[in-house]
């Protein structure tokens, strides 16, 4: 398709890369993802994280510190 890079999204309960399974073993899962990208000749352009299942849950920009 001619892409040089891809965005990586981690969506809890909504995708094949979920924060609850990827983040606890970050070194291992990052190495696996790096290997997959390299095999396909791609670079990681951006990583974005949606740790909750709704807009407010665990949002990093939520105004309430708790």
mmCIF file as gemmi writes it, N, C-alpha and C atoms, coordinates in Angstrom:
data_model
loop_
_atom_site.group_PDB
_atom_site.id
_atom_site.type_symbol
_atom_site.label_atom_id
_atom_site.label_alt_id
_atom_site.label_comp_id
_atom_site.label_asym_id
_atom_site.label_entity_id
_atom_site.label_seq_id
_atom_site.pdbx_PDB_ins_code
_atom_site.Cartn_x
_atom_site.Cartn_y
_atom_site.Cartn_z
_atom_site.occupancy
_atom_site.B_iso_or_equiv
_atom_site.pdbx_formal_charge
_atom_site.auth_seq_id
_atom_site.auth_asym_id
_atom_site.pdbx_PDB_model_num
ATOM 1 N N . UNK Axp A 1 ? 0.816 -1.191 0 1 0 ? 1 A 1
ATOM 2 C CA . UNK Axp A 1 ? 0 0 0 1 0 ? 1 A 1
ATOM 3 C C . UNK Axp A 1 ? 0.863 1.26 0 1 0 ? 1 A 1
ATOM 4 N N . UNK Axp A 2 ? 2.15 1.129 0.23 1 0 ? 2 A 1
ATOM 5 C CA . UNK Axp A 2 ? 3.035 2.274 0.156 1 0 ? 2 A 1
ATOM 6 C C . UNK Axp A 2 ? 3.216 3.06 1.439 1 0 ? 2 A 1
ATOM 7 N N . UNK Axp A 3 ? 2.793 2.52 2.574 1 0 ? 3 A 1
ATOM 8 C CA . UNK Axp A 3 ? 2.954 3.217 3.847 1 0 ? 3 A 1
ATOM 9 C C . UNK Axp A 3 ? 4.372 3.05 4.366 1 0 ? 3 A 1
ATOM 10 N N . UNK Axp A 4 ? 4.896 4.106 4.996 1 0 ? 4 A 1
ATOM 11 C CA . UNK Axp A 4 ? 6.198 4.033 5.654 1 0 ? 4 A 1
ATOM 12 C C . UNK Axp A 4 ? 6.052 3.799 7.149 1 0 ? 4 A 1
ATOM 13 N N . UNK Axp A 5 ? 4.967 4.287 7.718 1 0 ? 5 A 1
ATOM 14 C CA . UNK Axp A 5 ? 4.746 4.171 9.152 1 0 ? 5 A 1
ATOM 15 C C . UNK Axp A 5 ? 3.278 3.981 9.466 1 0 ? 5 A 1
ATOM 16 N N . UNK Axp A 6 ? 3.025 3.572 10.694 1 0 ? 6 A 1
ATOM 17 C CA . UNK Axp A 6 ? 1.652 3.33 11.145 1 0 ? 6 A 1
ATOM 18 C C . UNK Axp A 6 ? 1.472 3.887 12.549 1 0 ? 6 A 1
ATOM 19 N N . UNK Axp A 7 ? 0.241 4.218 12.882 1 0 ? 7 A 1
ATOM 20 C CA . UNK Axp A 7 ? -0.115 4.586 14.247 1 0 ? 7 A 1
ATOM 21 C C . UNK Axp A 7 ? -0.467 3.317 15.003 1 0 ? 7 A 1
ATOM 22 N N . UNK Axp A 8 ? -0.082 3.264 16.249 1 0 ? 8 A 1
ATOM 23 C CA . UNK Axp A 8 ? -0.391 2.116 17.103 1 0 ? 8 A 1
ATOM 24 C C . UNK Axp A 8 ? -1.374 2.596 18.157 1 0 ? 8 A 1
ATOM 25 N N . UNK Axp A 9 ? -2.534 1.974 18.212 1 0 ? 9 A 1
ATOM 26 C CA . UNK Axp A 9 ? -3.543 2.318 19.204 1 0 ? 9 A 1
ATOM 27 C C . UNK Axp A 9 ? -3.76 1.178 20.164 1 0 ? 9 A 1
ATOM 28 N N . UNK Axp A 10 ? -3.779 1.485 21.433 1 0 ? 10 A 1
ATOM 29 C CA . UNK Axp A 10 ? -4.095 0.503 22.469 1 0 ? 10 A 1
ATOM 30 C C . UNK Axp A 10 ? -5.448 0.88 23.052 1 0 ? 10 A 1
ATOM 31 N N . UNK Axp A 11 ? -6.459 0.081 22.747 1 0 ? 11 A 1
ATOM 32 C CA . UNK Axp A 11 ? -7.83 0.352 23.174 1 0 ? 11 A 1
ATOM 33 C C . UNK Axp A 11 ? -8.3 -0.789 24.075 1 0 ? 11 A 1
ATOM 34 N N . UNK Axp A 12 ? -8.634 -0.468 25.305 1 0 ? 12 A 1
ATOM 35 C CA . UNK Axp A 12 ? -9.093 -1.509 26.22 1 0 ? 12 A 1
ATOM 36 C C . UNK Axp A 12 ? -10.422 -2.093 25.754 1 0 ? 12 A 1
ATOM 37 N N . UNK Axp A 13 ? -10.445 -3.403 25.598 1 0 ? 13 A 1
ATOM 38 C CA . UNK Axp A 13 ? -11.627 -4.198 25.19 1 0 ? 13 A 1
ATOM 39 C C . UNK Axp A 13 ? -12.165 -3.829 23.818 1 0 ? 13 A 1
ATOM 40 N N . UNK Axp A 14 ? -11.332 -3.175 22.985 1 0 ? 14 A 1
ATOM 41 C CA . UNK Axp A 14 ? -11.817 -2.766 21.673 1 0 ? 14 A 1
ATOM 42 C C . UNK Axp A 14 ? -10.827 -3.023 20.558 1 0 ? 14 A 1
ATOM 43 N N . UNK Axp A 15 ? -9.784 -3.735 20.8 1 0 ? 15 A 1
ATOM 44 C CA . UNK Axp A 15 ? -8.811 -3.978 19.75 1 0 ? 15 A 1
ATOM 45 C C . UNK Axp A 15 ? -7.928 -5.151 20.094 1 0 ? 15 A 1
ATOM 46 N N . UNK Axp A 16 ? -7.023 -5.466 19.202 1 0 ? 16 A 1
ATOM 47 C CA . UNK Axp A 16 ? -6.152 -6.605 19.477 1 0 ? 16 A 1
ATOM 48 C C . UNK Axp A 16 ? -4.953 -6.227 20.336 1 0 ? 16 A 1
ATOM 49 N N . UNK Axp A 17 ? -4.675 -4.937 20.528 1 0 ? 17 A 1
ATOM 50 C CA . UNK Axp A 17 ? -3.667 -4.483 21.473 1 0 ? 17 A 1
ATOM 51 C C . UNK Axp A 17 ? -4.389 -3.769 22.614 1 0 ? 17 A 1
ATOM 52 N N . UNK Axp A 18 ? -4.429 -4.411 23.772 1 0 ? 18 A 1
ATOM 53 C CA . UNK Axp A 18 ? -5.144 -3.853 24.905 1 0 ? 18 A 1
ATOM 54 C C . UNK Axp A 18 ? -4.156 -3.482 26.008 1 0 ? 18 A 1
ATOM 55 N N . UNK Axp A 19 ? -4.323 -2.306 26.608 1 0 ? 19 A 1
ATOM 56 C CA . UNK Axp A 19 ? -3.409 -1.879 27.657 1 0 ? 19 A 1
ATOM 57 C C . UNK Axp A 19 ? -3.263 -2.889 28.79 1 0 ? 19 A 1
ATOM 58 N N . UNK Axp A 20 ? -4.356 -3.517 29.191 1 0 ? 20 A 1
ATOM 59 C CA . UNK Axp A 20 ? -4.304 -4.448 30.324 1 0 ? 20 A 1
ATOM 60 C C . UNK Axp A 20 ? -3.428 -5.665 30.046 1 0 ? 20 A 1
ATOM 61 N N . UNK Axp A 21 ? -3.247 -6.029 28.793 1 0 ? 21 A 1
ATOM 62 C CA . UNK Axp A 21 ? -2.395 -7.178 28.483 1 0 ? 21 A 1
ATOM 63 C C . UNK Axp A 21 ? -1.021 -6.772 27.96 1 0 ? 21 A 1
ATOM 64 N N . UNK Axp A 22 ? -0.9 -5.602 27.366 1 0 ? 22 A 1
ATOM 65 C CA . UNK Axp A 22 ? 0.371 -5.17 26.791 1 0 ? 22 A 1
ATOM 66 C C . UNK Axp A 22 ? 1.277 -4.472 27.805 1 0 ? 22 A 1
ATOM 67 N N . UNK Axp A 23 ? 0.724 -3.627 28.652 1 0 ? 23 A 1
ATOM 68 C CA . UNK Axp A 23 ? 1.544 -2.797 29.537 1 0 ? 23 A 1
ATOM 69 C C . UNK Axp A 23 ? 2.226 -3.542 30.679 1 0 ? 23 A 1
ATOM 70 N N . UNK Axp A 24 ? 1.617 -4.579 31.275 1 0 ? 24 A 1
ATOM 71 C CA . UNK Axp A 24 ? 2.307 -5.268 32.371 1 0 ? 24 A 1
ATOM 72 C C . UNK Axp A 24 ? 3.646 -5.899 31.965 1 0 ? 24 A 1
ATOM 73 N N . UNK Axp A 25 ? 3.791 -6.286 30.73 1 0 ? 25 A 1
ATOM 74 C CA . UNK Axp A 25 ? 5.045 -6.881 30.232 1 0 ? 25 A 1
ATOM 75 C C . UNK Axp A 25 ? 5.581 -6.011 29.104 1 0 ? 25 A 1
ATOM 76 N N . UNK Axp A 26 ? 5.74 -4.733 29.377 1 0 ? 26 A 1
ATOM 77 C CA . UNK Axp A 26 ? 6.015 -3.749 28.334 1 0 ? 26 A 1
ATOM 78 C C . UNK Axp A 26 ? 7.271 -4.054 27.521 1 0 ? 26 A 1
ATOM 79 N N . UNK Axp A 27 ? 8.356 -4.448 28.158 1 0 ? 27 A 1
ATOM 80 C CA . UNK Axp A 27 ? 9.579 -4.731 27.394 1 0 ? 27 A 1
ATOM 81 C C . UNK Axp A 27 ? 9.36 -5.858 26.385 1 0 ? 27 A 1
ATOM 82 N N . UNK Axp A 28 ? 8.702 -6.905 26.823 1 0 ? 28 A 1
ATOM 83 C CA . UNK Axp A 28 ? 8.459 -8.053 25.937 1 0 ? 28 A 1
ATOM 84 C C . UNK Axp A 28 ? 7.497 -7.694 24.809 1 0 ? 28 A 1
ATOM 85 N N . UNK Axp A 29 ? 6.398 -7.026 25.142 1 0 ? 29 A 1
ATOM 86 C CA . UNK Axp A 29 ? 5.411 -6.711 24.112 1 0 ? 29 A 1
ATOM 87 C C . UNK Axp A 29 ? 5.933 -5.635 23.154 1 0 ? 29 A 1
ATOM 88 N N . UNK Axp A 30 ? 6.734 -4.688 23.668 1 0 ? 30 A 1
ATOM 89 C CA . UNK Axp A 30 ? 7.331 -3.679 22.783 1 0 ? 30 A 1
ATOM 90 C C . UNK Axp A 30 ? 8.316 -4.326 21.817 1 0 ? 30 A 1
ATOM 91 N N . UNK Axp A 31 ? 9.096 -5.283 22.302 1 0 ? 31 A 1
ATOM 92 C CA . UNK Axp A 31 ? 10.054 -5.981 21.431 1 0 ? 31 A 1
ATOM 93 C C . UNK Axp A 31 ? 9.315 -6.762 20.346 1 0 ? 31 A 1
ATOM 94 N N . UNK Axp A 32 ? 8.212 -7.382 20.709 1 0 ? 32 A 1
ATOM 95 C CA . UNK Axp A 32 ? 7.418 -8.138 19.726 1 0 ? 32 A 1
ATOM 96 C C . UNK Axp A 32 ? 6.844 -7.197 18.663 1 0 ? 32 A 1
ATOM 97 N N . UNK Axp A 33 ? 6.317 -6.06 19.092 1 0 ? 33 A 1
ATOM 98 C CA . UNK Axp A 33 ? 5.763 -5.095 18.149 1 0 ? 33 A 1
ATOM 99 C C . UNK Axp A 33 ? 6.863 -4.517 17.256 1 0 ? 33 A 1
ATOM 100 N N . UNK Axp A 34 ? 8.008 -4.195 17.842 1 0 ? 34 A 1
ATOM 101 C CA . UNK Axp A 34 ? 9.135 -3.677 17.058 1 0 ? 34 A 1
ATOM 102 C C . UNK Axp A 34 ? 9.549 -4.675 15.983 1 0 ? 34 A 1
ATOM 103 N N . UNK Axp A 35 ? 9.592 -5.94 16.339 1 0 ? 35 A 1
ATOM 104 C CA . UNK Axp A 35 ? 9.953 -6.996 15.397 1 0 ? 35 A 1
ATOM 105 C C . UNK Axp A 35 ? 8.934 -7.09 14.26 1 0 ? 35 A 1
ATOM 106 N N . UNK Axp A 36 ? 7.652 -7.038 14.591 1 0 ? 36 A 1
ATOM 107 C CA . UNK Axp A 36 ? 6.608 -7.11 13.564 1 0 ? 36 A 1
ATOM 108 C C . UNK Axp A 36 ? 6.688 -5.92 12.607 1 0 ? 36 A 1
ATOM 109 N N . UNK Axp A 37 ? 6.924 -4.736 13.154 1 0 ? 37 A 1
ATOM 110 C CA . UNK Axp A 37 ? 7.047 -3.555 12.299 1 0 ? 37 A 1
ATOM 111 C C . UNK Axp A 37 ? 8.254 -3.688 11.369 1 0 ? 37 A 1
ATOM 112 N N . UNK Axp A 38 ? 9.387 -4.104 11.929 1 0 ? 38 A 1
ATOM 113 C CA . UNK Axp A 38 ? 10.609 -4.242 11.138 1 0 ? 38 A 1
ATOM 114 C C . UNK Axp A 38 ? 10.416 -5.259 10.018 1 0 ? 38 A 1
ATOM 115 N N . UNK Axp A 39 ? 9.761 -6.388 10.305 1 0 ? 39 A 1
ATOM 116 C CA . UNK Axp A 39 ? 9.523 -7.427 9.295 1 0 ? 39 A 1
ATOM 117 C C . UNK Axp A 39 ? 8.689 -6.897 8.132 1 0 ? 39 A 1
ATOM 118 N N . UNK Axp A 40 ? 7.873 -5.907 8.408 1 0 ? 40 A 1
ATOM 119 C CA . UNK Axp A 40 ? 6.996 -5.352 7.375 1 0 ? 40 A 1
ATOM 120 C C . UNK Axp A 40 ? 7.54 -4.06 6.774 1 0 ? 40 A 1
ATOM 121 N N . UNK Axp A 41 ? 8.722 -3.666 7.205 1 0 ? 41 A 1
ATOM 122 C CA . UNK Axp A 41 ? 9.335 -2.458 6.68 1 0 ? 41 A 1
ATOM 123 C C . UNK Axp A 41 ? 8.62 -1.182 7.101 1 0 ? 41 A 1
ATOM 124 N N . UNK Axp A 42 ? 8.041 -1.196 8.289 1 0 ? 42 A 1
ATOM 125 C CA . UNK Axp A 42 ? 7.276 -0.056 8.78 1 0 ? 42 A 1
ATOM 126 C C . UNK Axp A 42 ? 7.934 0.568 10.006 1 0 ? 42 A 1
ATOM 127 N N . UNK Axp A 43 ? 7.63 1.83 10.214 1 0 ? 43 A 1
ATOM 128 C CA . UNK Axp A 43 ? 8.043 2.534 11.422 1 0 ? 43 A 1
ATOM 129 C C . UNK Axp A 43 ? 6.792 2.883 12.22 1 0 ? 43 A 1
ATOM 130 N N . UNK Axp A 44 ? 6.963 3.015 13.506 1 0 ? 44 A 1
ATOM 131 C CA . UNK Axp A 44 ? 5.869 3.463 14.366 1 0 ? 44 A 1
ATOM 132 C C . UNK Axp A 44 ? 5.808 4.981 14.273 1 0 ? 44 A 1
ATOM 133 N N . UNK Axp A 45 ? 4.706 5.52 13.775 1 0 ? 45 A 1
ATOM 134 C CA . UNK Axp A 45 ? 4.545 6.963 13.624 1 0 ? 45 A 1
ATOM 135 C C . UNK Axp A 45 ? 4.011 7.598 14.906 1 0 ? 45 A 1
ATOM 136 N N . UNK Axp A 46 ? 3.147 6.886 15.619 1 0 ? 46 A 1
ATOM 137 C CA . UNK Axp A 46 ? 2.527 7.436 16.815 1 0 ? 46 A 1
ATOM 138 C C . UNK Axp A 46 ? 1.956 6.287 17.631 1 0 ? 46 A 1
ATOM 139 N N . UNK Axp A 47 ? 1.871 6.489 18.934 1 0 ? 47 A 1
ATOM 140 C CA . UNK Axp A 47 ? 1.218 5.528 19.829 1 0 ? 47 A 1
ATOM 141 C C . UNK Axp A 47 ? 0.194 6.309 20.634 1 0 ? 47 A 1
ATOM 142 N N . UNK Axp A 48 ? -1.027 5.79 20.661 1 0 ? 48 A 1
ATOM 143 C CA . UNK Axp A 48 ? -2.04 6.442 21.477 1 0 ? 48 A 1
ATOM 144 C C . UNK Axp A 48 ? -2.736 5.411 22.325 1 0 ? 48 A 1
ATOM 145 N N . UNK Axp A 49 ? -3.129 5.84 23.523 1 0 ? 49 A 1
ATOM 146 C CA . UNK Axp A 49 ? -3.615 4.949 24.566 1 0 ? 49 A 1
ATOM 147 C C . UNK Axp A 49 ? -5.014 5.357 24.991 1 0 ? 49 A 1
ATOM 148 N N . UNK Axp A 50 ? -5.929 4.405 24.969 1 0 ? 50 A 1
ATOM 149 C CA . UNK Axp A 50 ? -7.278 4.571 25.511 1 0 ? 50 A 1
ATOM 150 C C . UNK Axp A 50 ? -7.438 3.463 26.546 1 0 ? 50 A 1
ATOM 151 N N . UNK Axp A 51 ? -7.086 3.742 27.83 1 0 ? 51 A 1
ATOM 152 C CA . UNK Axp A 51 ? -7.05 2.68 28.824 1 0 ? 51 A 1
ATOM 153 C C . UNK Axp A 51 ? -8.403 2.252 29.364 1 0 ? 51 A 1
ATOM 154 N N . UNK Axp A 52 ? -9.448 3.051 29.191 1 0 ? 52 A 1
ATOM 155 C CA . UNK Axp A 52 ? -10.763 2.711 29.715 1 0 ? 52 A 1
ATOM 156 C C . UNK Axp A 52 ? -11.724 2.327 28.61 1 0 ? 52 A 1
ATOM 157 N N . UNK Axp A 53 ? -12.94 2.028 29.018 1 0 ? 53 A 1
ATOM 158 C CA . UNK Axp A 53 ? -13.951 1.627 28.044 1 0 ? 53 A 1
ATOM 159 C C . UNK Axp A 53 ? -14.977 2.727 27.782 1 0 ? 53 A 1
ATOM 160 N N . UNK Axp A 54 ? -14.774 3.889 28.4 1 0 ? 54 A 1
ATOM 161 C CA . UNK Axp A 54 ? -15.608 5.043 28.08 1 0 ? 54 A 1
ATOM 162 C C . UNK Axp A 54 ? -14.717 6.286 28.093 1 0 ? 54 A 1
ATOM 163 N N . UNK Axp A 55 ? -15.253 7.424 27.71 1 0 ? 55 A 1
ATOM 164 C CA . UNK Axp A 55 ? -14.433 8.624 27.551 1 0 ? 55 A 1
ATOM 165 C C . UNK Axp A 55 ? -13.826 9.12 28.863 1 0 ? 55 A 1
ATOM 166 N N . UNK Axp A 56 ? -14.497 8.917 29.977 1 0 ? 56 A 1
ATOM 167 C CA . UNK Axp A 56 ? -14.004 9.443 31.245 1 0 ? 56 A 1
ATOM 168 C C . UNK Axp A 56 ? -13.071 8.485 31.981 1 0 ? 56 A 1
ATOM 169 N N . UNK Axp A 57 ? -13.302 7.209 31.852 1 0 ? 57 A 1
ATOM 170 C CA . UNK Axp A 57 ? -12.577 6.214 32.642 1 0 ? 57 A 1
ATOM 171 C C . UNK Axp A 57 ? -11.088 6.219 32.309 1 0 ? 57 A 1
ATOM 172 N N . UNK Axp A 58 ? -10.288 6.524 33.3 1 0 ? 58 A 1
ATOM 173 C CA . UNK Axp A 58 ? -8.834 6.493 33.198 1 0 ? 58 A 1
ATOM 174 C C . UNK Axp A 58 ? -8.252 7.408 32.12 1 0 ? 58 A 1
ATOM 175 N N . UNK Axp A 59 ? -8.982 8.434 31.722 1 0 ? 59 A 1
ATOM 176 C CA . UNK Axp A 59 ? -8.479 9.359 30.719 1 0 ? 59 A 1
ATOM 177 C C . UNK Axp A 59 ? -7.299 10.141 31.296 1 0 ? 59 A 1
ATOM 178 N N . UNK Axp A 60 ? -6.173 10.199 30.606 1 0 ? 60 A 1
ATOM 179 C CA . UNK Axp A 60 ? -5.016 10.897 31.145 1 0 ? 60 A 1
ATOM 180 C C . UNK Axp A 60 ? -5.239 12.399 31.301 1 0 ? 60 A 1
ATOM 181 N N . UNK Axp A 61 ? -6.216 12.948 30.616 1 0 ? 61 A 1
ATOM 182 C CA . UNK Axp A 61 ? -6.506 14.382 30.729 1 0 ? 61 A 1
ATOM 183 C C . UNK Axp A 61 ? -7.756 14.681 31.548 1 0 ? 61 A 1
ATOM 184 N N . UNK Axp A 62 ? -8.234 13.699 32.302 1 0 ? 62 A 1
ATOM 185 C CA . UNK Axp A 62 ? -9.427 13.903 33.126 1 0 ? 62 A 1
ATOM 186 C C . UNK Axp A 62 ? -9.111 14.939 34.209 1 0 ? 62 A 1
ATOM 187 N N . UNK Axp A 63 ? -9.991 15.939 34.427 1 0 ? 63 A 1
ATOM 188 C CA . UNK Axp A 63 ? -9.69 17.011 35.377 1 0 ? 63 A 1
ATOM 189 C C . UNK Axp A 63 ? -9.648 16.584 36.848 1 0 ? 63 A 1
ATOM 190 N N . UNK Axp A 64 ? -10.235 15.455 37.2 1 0 ? 64 A 1
ATOM 191 C CA . UNK Axp A 64 ? -10.234 15 38.591 1 0 ? 64 A 1
ATOM 192 C C . UNK Axp A 64 ? -8.982 14.175 38.841 1 0 ? 64 A 1
ATOM 193 N N . UNK Axp A 65 ? -8.128 14.562 39.787 1 0 ? 65 A 1
ATOM 194 C CA . UNK Axp A 65 ? -6.881 13.83 40.045 1 0 ? 65 A 1
ATOM 195 C C . UNK Axp A 65 ? -7.101 12.346 40.364 1 0 ? 65 A 1
ATOM 196 N N . UNK Axp A 66 ? -8.189 12 41.031 1 0 ? 66 A 1
ATOM 197 C CA . UNK Axp A 66 ? -8.438 10.599 41.371 1 0 ? 66 A 1
ATOM 198 C C . UNK Axp A 66 ? -8.7 9.777 40.135 1 0 ? 66 A 1
